[in-house]
Amino acid sequence: MAPAFSLDIPAWPQGARIPARFAFGQQADDAPVALAPNISPALQWSGAPSGTRSFAVFCHDPDVPSKPDDVNQAGREVPSTLPRVDFFHWVIVDISPEHEGLPEAAGSSGITARGKAHGPGPYGMSGINSYTDWFAGDPEMGGQYGQYDGPCPPWNDSIIHHYHFRVFALDVPSLGLKSTFTGPEALAATEGHVLGVAEYVGTYTLNPRLG
């Protein structure tokens, strides 16, 4: 019997807290948040289904507040009852079937103001992540954020955020996407081509009350 398609991230146990090394923001002693190393973690997958012709990798946080009213506001806390939306931290497609993972720092080795490059690279075609929308209009940080940028949930959120790393095994060598594509656009392009999906989850919070 063939082994199950699985994904492993050696940097933390399944479902555990993501180390700050792999985050965009971290807790600070003298401020609500400070910049973090923002290194993309190493991914290792195995047991790809027969017929796999490429892989796609996604990382998204489904716990992001749908309204910004209380986000990062002193004296307030984002309520747990607020509806949540997806925030994509990484999307890369057209990864060769010869790869069995991505090495540490393949998608980021630090924070780059106004965003990192996207498009073709050594491991596949990188799209833009949701920091592109988050920083839109910011004169210092606004730009197109390609590749990986890690967790930085609101420091006053009342819930712990969950980060879903997923690798898709696909039956096509390329999804045919242009260089400026988003996570939702890449997911839509995978429809009808998915042979298997493997997932690994980490959690993160910047709220000292939660840990």
C-alpha beads as a LAMMPS data file, in Angstrom:
LAMMPS data file: protein, C-alpha beads

211 atoms
210 bonds

1 atom types
1 bond types

-500.0 500.0 xlo xhi
-500.0 500.0 ylo yhi
-500.0 500.0 zlo zhi

Masses

1 110.0

Atoms # bond

1 1 1 0.000 0.000 0.000
2 1 1 1.381 3.398 -1.024
3 1 1 2.154 5.836 1.823
4 1 1 -0.298 8.666 2.385
5 1 1 0.510 12.070 0.937
6 1 1 1.800 14.094 3.890
7 1 1 3.448 17.418 4.741
8 1 1 5.879 18.069 7.587
9 1 1 7.365 21.297 8.919
10 1 1 10.266 20.337 11.215
11 1 1 10.382 23.760 12.910
12 1 1 7.348 23.091 15.152
13 1 1 5.039 20.193 16.079
14 1 1 1.760 19.849 14.204
15 1 1 -0.744 22.334 15.628
16 1 1 1.783 24.062 17.914
17 1 1 2.845 27.694 18.133
18 1 1 4.975 28.941 15.243
19 1 1 8.365 30.252 16.438
20 1 1 8.798 34.014 16.007
21 1 1 11.680 33.322 13.611
22 1 1 9.060 32.499 10.976
23 1 1 6.781 35.469 11.712
24 1 1 6.490 39.024 10.375
25 1 1 5.696 40.427 13.821
26 1 1 6.622 39.409 17.357
27 1 1 5.807 40.474 20.898
28 1 1 7.987 43.237 22.334
29 1 1 8.756 44.464 25.853
30 1 1 8.318 48.163 25.110
31 1 1 5.697 48.096 22.337
32 1 1 2.684 46.012 21.314
33 1 1 4.599 44.505 18.391
34 1 1 8.056 44.490 16.811
35 1 1 9.323 43.252 13.477
36 1 1 10.397 39.599 13.422
37 1 1 12.957 37.682 11.303
38 1 1 10.288 36.631 8.750
39 1 1 12.063 33.489 7.521
40 1 1 9.992 31.032 5.487
41 1 1 10.027 27.585 7.123
42 1 1 11.339 24.440 5.475
43 1 1 8.583 22.203 4.081
44 1 1 8.962 18.469 3.493
45 1 1 6.364 16.354 1.708
46 1 1 6.191 12.705 0.757
47 1 1 3.846 10.111 -0.711
48 1 1 2.763 12.213 -3.689
49 1 1 -0.009 10.509 -5.691
50 1 1 0.827 8.695 -8.904
51 1 1 0.533 11.005 -11.880
52 1 1 1.646 14.140 -10.030
53 1 1 3.097 16.596 -12.529
54 1 1 3.521 19.643 -10.275
55 1 1 2.948 20.931 -6.752
56 1 1 1.432 24.141 -5.411
57 1 1 1.994 25.502 -1.909
58 1 1 -0.338 27.776 0.024
59 1 1 -0.268 29.263 3.503
60 1 1 -3.349 31.070 4.731
61 1 1 -4.830 32.340 7.976
62 1 1 -8.651 31.992 8.119
63 1 1 -8.905 33.933 11.397
64 1 1 -8.328 37.505 10.198
65 1 1 -10.916 40.077 11.363
66 1 1 -13.348 41.044 8.620
67 1 1 -13.567 44.652 9.880
68 1 1 -10.617 46.839 10.904
69 1 1 -12.505 48.946 13.464
70 1 1 -10.912 47.487 16.616
71 1 1 -7.705 46.127 15.083
72 1 1 -4.545 47.209 16.944
73 1 1 -6.438 49.805 18.966
74 1 1 -5.298 50.452 22.547
75 1 1 -7.962 49.782 25.139
76 1 1 -9.961 47.546 22.807
77 1 1 -9.959 43.879 21.927
78 1 1 -11.163 42.377 18.649
79 1 1 -14.183 40.254 19.665
80 1 1 -14.150 36.535 18.965
81 1 1 -17.658 36.843 17.513
82 1 1 -16.501 39.048 14.633
83 1 1 -16.702 37.206 11.261
84 1 1 -13.298 36.183 9.947
85 1 1 -11.755 36.115 6.451
86 1 1 -8.801 34.438 4.735
87 1 1 -5.373 36.085 4.582
88 1 1 -2.816 34.442 2.293
89 1 1 0.801 34.474 3.458
90 1 1 2.339 32.392 0.665
91 1 1 1.349 31.063 -2.736
92 1 1 3.716 29.303 -5.119
93 1 1 2.693 27.096 -8.046
94 1 1 4.319 25.099 -10.857
95 1 1 6.759 23.425 -8.466
96 1 1 8.532 20.573 -10.245
97 1 1 7.410 17.048 -9.255
98 1 1 11.075 16.285 -8.594
99 1 1 10.950 18.461 -5.474
100 1 1 10.072 16.854 -2.142
101 1 1 9.849 20.126 -0.275
102 1 1 11.170 23.664 -0.018
103 1 1 14.241 24.611 2.038
104 1 1 14.190 27.167 4.827
105 1 1 14.283 30.741 3.483
106 1 1 13.129 29.629 0.018
107 1 1 10.342 32.218 0.163
108 1 1 11.770 34.845 2.516
109 1 1 14.894 35.665 4.493
110 1 1 13.612 38.865 6.100
111 1 1 11.153 41.730 5.818
112 1 1 11.339 43.805 2.651
113 1 1 9.500 47.132 2.747
114 1 1 7.174 47.491 -0.265
115 1 1 7.394 43.763 -0.899
116 1 1 9.591 41.099 -2.434
117 1 1 9.677 40.059 -6.071
118 1 1 7.121 37.619 -7.425
119 1 1 6.949 35.541 -10.583
120 1 1 9.244 32.717 -11.742
121 1 1 11.985 31.528 -9.413
122 1 1 14.123 28.502 -8.610
123 1 1 11.228 26.550 -7.078
124 1 1 8.247 27.636 -9.159
125 1 1 6.012 30.626 -9.869
126 1 1 5.322 32.854 -6.853
127 1 1 2.162 34.917 -6.554
128 1 1 1.447 37.898 -4.331
129 1 1 0.309 37.522 -0.735
130 1 1 -2.324 39.449 1.212
131 1 1 0.133 41.960 2.674
132 1 1 -0.234 43.599 -0.736
133 1 1 -3.792 44.585 0.247
134 1 1 -2.977 45.180 3.918
135 1 1 -0.330 47.817 3.155
136 1 1 -2.111 49.377 0.168
137 1 1 -1.876 53.152 0.443
138 1 1 0.872 53.074 3.073
139 1 1 3.652 55.389 1.776
140 1 1 6.388 53.435 3.554
141 1 1 5.185 49.841 3.168
142 1 1 2.774 49.835 0.215
143 1 1 3.675 47.591 -2.733
144 1 1 3.285 44.110 -4.173
145 1 1 4.310 41.501 -1.641
146 1 1 5.483 38.350 -3.388
147 1 1 6.579 35.045 -1.904
148 1 1 6.312 34.450 1.870
149 1 1 5.558 36.907 4.642
150 1 1 4.784 35.369 7.999
151 1 1 2.239 35.836 10.792
152 1 1 1.460 39.231 12.275
153 1 1 -2.076 38.998 13.658
154 1 1 -3.628 41.978 15.461
155 1 1 -1.936 42.333 18.843
156 1 1 -5.312 42.894 20.480
157 1 1 -7.192 39.984 18.899
158 1 1 -9.139 37.830 21.346
159 1 1 -8.448 34.594 19.458
160 1 1 -5.333 32.649 18.518
161 1 1 -4.774 32.531 14.768
162 1 1 -4.243 29.305 12.808
163 1 1 -1.897 29.088 9.831
164 1 1 -2.669 26.345 7.324
165 1 1 0.261 25.265 5.154
166 1 1 -1.008 23.101 2.309
167 1 1 0.677 21.404 -0.609
168 1 1 -1.424 20.362 -3.587
169 1 1 -0.376 17.531 -5.905
170 1 1 -1.613 18.433 -9.392
171 1 1 -2.036 16.543 -12.663
172 1 1 -0.691 19.404 -14.825
173 1 1 2.887 20.746 -15.089
174 1 1 1.697 24.357 -14.969
175 1 1 -1.425 26.244 -13.952
176 1 1 -0.683 28.855 -16.614
177 1 1 -0.888 31.791 -14.213
178 1 1 0.712 35.155 -14.862
179 1 1 3.199 36.557 -12.371
180 1 1 0.701 38.796 -10.552
181 1 1 -1.822 36.352 -9.113
182 1 1 -3.327 35.947 -5.673
183 1 1 -3.996 32.983 -3.425
184 1 1 -7.708 32.778 -4.337
185 1 1 -6.860 32.974 -8.038
186 1 1 -4.342 30.150 -7.722
187 1 1 -6.787 28.014 -5.744
188 1 1 -9.413 28.527 -8.433
189 1 1 -6.899 27.454 -11.078
190 1 1 -6.284 24.141 -9.276
191 1 1 -9.923 23.066 -9.610
192 1 1 -10.206 19.847 -11.573
193 1 1 -6.460 19.147 -11.300
194 1 1 -6.016 18.128 -7.650
195 1 1 -4.736 14.593 -7.023
196 1 1 -4.131 15.106 -3.320
197 1 1 -3.702 17.718 -0.587
198 1 1 -1.442 17.532 2.478
199 1 1 -1.688 20.028 5.348
200 1 1 0.301 21.186 8.371
201 1 1 -0.940 23.780 10.867
202 1 1 0.715 26.235 13.229
203 1 1 -0.731 28.828 15.591
204 1 1 0.326 32.350 16.519
205 1 1 -0.757 35.283 18.638
206 1 1 0.636 38.671 19.588
207 1 1 -1.846 39.132 22.428
208 1 1 0.069 38.700 25.729
209 1 1 -3.149 37.591 27.399
210 1 1 -3.259 34.526 25.159
211 1 1 0.379 33.525 25.471

Bonds

1 1 1 2
2 1 2 3
3 1 3 4
4 1 4 5
5 1 5 6
6 1 6 7
7 1 7 8
8 1 8 9
9 1 9 10
10 1 10 11
11 1 11 12
12 1 12 13
13 1 13 14
14 1 14 15
15 1 15 16
16 1 16 17
17 1 17 18
18 1 18 19
19 1 19 20
20 1 20 21
21 1 21 22
22 1 22 23
23 1 23 24
24 1 24 25
25 1 25 26
26 1 26 27
27 1 27 28
28 1 28 29
29 1 29 30
30 1 30 31
31 1 31 32
32 1 32 33
33 1 33 34
34 1 34 35
35 1 35 36
36 1 36 37
37 1 37 38
38 1 38 39
39 1 39 40
40 1 40 41
41 1 41 42
42 1 42 43
43 1 43 44
44 1 44 45
45 1 45 46
46 1 46 47
47 1 47 48
48 1 48 49
49 1 49 50
50 1 50 51
51 1 51 52
52 1 52 53
53 1 53 54
54 1 54 55
55 1 55 56
56 1 56 57
57 1 57 58
58 1 58 59
59 1 59 60
60 1 60 61
61 1 61 62
62 1 62 63
63 1 63 64
64 1 64 65
65 1 65 66
66 1 66 67
67 1 67 68
68 1 68 69
69 1 69 70
70 1 70 71
71 1 71 72
72 1 72 73
73 1 73 74
74 1 74 75
75 1 75 76
76 1 76 77
77 1 77 78
78 1 78 79
79 1 79 80
80 1 80 81
81 1 81 82
82 1 82 83
83 1 83 84
84 1 84 85
85 1 85 86
86 1 86 87
87 1 87 88
88 1 88 89
89 1 89 90
90 1 90 91
91 1 91 92
92 1 92 93
93 1 93 94
94 1 94 95
95 1 95 96
96 1 96 97
97 1 97 98
98 1 98 99
99 1 99 100
100 1 100 101
101 1 101 102
102 1 102 103
103 1 103 104
104 1 104 105
105 1 105 106
106 1 106 107
107 1 107 108
108 1 108 109
109 1 109 110
110 1 110 111
111 1 111 112
112 1 112 113
113 1 113 114
114 1 114 115
115 1 115 116
116 1 116 117
117 1 117 118
118 1 118 119
119 1 119 120
120 1 120 121
121 1 121 122
122 1 122 123
123 1 123 124
124 1 124 125
125 1 125 126
126 1 126 127
127 1 127 128
128 1 128 129
129 1 129 130
130 1 130 131
131 1 131 132
132 1 132 133
133 1 133 134
134 1 134 135
135 1 135 136
136 1 136 137
137 1 137 138
138 1 138 139
139 1 139 140
140 1 140 141
141 1 141 142
142 1 142 143
143 1 143 144
144 1 144 145
145 1 145 146
146 1 146 147
147 1 147 148
148 1 148 149
149 1 149 150
150 1 150 151
151 1 151 152
152 1 152 153
153 1 153 154
154 1 154 155
155 1 155 156
156 1 156 157
157 1 157 158
158 1 158 159
159 1 159 160
160 1 160 161
161 1 161 162
162 1 162 163
163 1 163 164
164 1 164 165
165 1 165 166
166 1 166 167
167 1 167 168
168 1 168 169
169 1 169 170
170 1 170 171
171 1 171 172
172 1 172 173
173 1 173 174
174 1 174 175
175 1 175 176
176 1 176 177
177 1 177 178
178 1 178 179
179 1 179 180
180 1 180 181
181 1 181 182
182 1 182 183
183 1 183 184
184 1 184 185
185 1 185 186
186 1 186 187
187 1 187 188
188 1 188 189
189 1 189 190
190 1 190 191
191 1 191 192
192 1 192 193
193 1 193 194
194 1 194 195
195 1 195 196
196 1 196 197
197 1 197 198
198 1 198 199
199 1 199 200
200 1 200 201
201 1 201 202
202 1 202 203
203 1 203 204
204 1 204 205
205 1 205 206
206 1 206 207
207 1 207 208
208 1 208 209
209 1 209 210
210 1 210 211
